[in-house]
Amino acid sequence: MTEADTKTSEEIGRIELALNTTLAAIEAHDRLRKADPNRRRREIRAMSLDEIFALSPVEDFLNDPVGMGLRRSIKELGRRLFTLGGTALMGRVCDRVAEMGGSWDRRMTIVNATWDGIGSWLA
């Protein structure tokens, strides 16, 4: 194994740990938000195109800055994995991280939705 291969392997390992930590934080954050009776609930209703275009482009961040910030880090880590080894590497890492703890289904759902559109990754 070359020095470059070793550095890449080390970086992938660090990305896996960061993903595990971030997913655990998302799971904890989502549990707290669900339990908070005062949180702003997303209103589900039909919207006109004018209403959709009037929304702030950062509306999701305004409604949940912590959750969206955590998901943004998942996206950036996915982009780096794609650069290092494409969607095949992303898939292997996703599987390993989902097995590290928490809810396997929930972790896979978060990663799939967040990585949608990176390379040929589809949710």
C-alpha positions, 0 to 999 in steps of 0.5 A, spaced: 500 500 500 502 506 498 503 512 502 497 515 498 493 509 499 494 509 506 492 517 507 486 515 503 484 510 507 485 514 513 481 519 511 475 514 509 475 512 516 475 519 519 469 520 514 466 514 517 467 516 524 464 523 522 458 520 519 456 516 525 457 522 529 453 526 525 447 521 524 447 520 532 446 528 532 441 528 527 437 522 531 438 525 537 436 532 535 430 529 531 427 526 537 428 532 541 424 536 536 418 531 536 418 532 543 417 539 543 410 541 544 412 549 542 416 547 535 413 550 529 410 544 525 411 544 518 404 546 515 402 541 510 397 544 504 397 546 497 401 552 495 400 556 489 406 557 485 406 564 487 407 562 494 412 557 492 416 562 489 415 567 495 419 562 500 426 564 502 431 559 499 433 558 506 426 556 509 428 550 511 434 553 515 430 558 518 425 553 520 431 548 523 438 551 523 441 545 527 438 539 523 439 542 516 446 544 518 447 537 520 444 534 514 449 539 510 455 536 513 452 529 511 452 532 504 459 535 504 462 528 506 458 524 501 461 529 496 468 528 498 467 520 498 464 521 491 471 524 489 475 519 493 471 513 490 465 514 486 458 512 488 461 505 489 465 507 495 459 512 498 455 505 498 460 501 502 461 507 507 453 508 507 452 501 509 458 501 514 456 507 518 448 505 518 451 498 522 455 503 527 449 504 531 442 507 532 436 506 527 439 502 521 433 504 517 433 511 519 440 512 518 439 509 511 433 514 509 437 520 512 443 518 508 439 516 501 435 523 501 441 527 503 446 524 498 441 524 492 444 527 486 451 526 488 454 523 482 449 518 480 446 517 487 439 516 487 434 516 493 
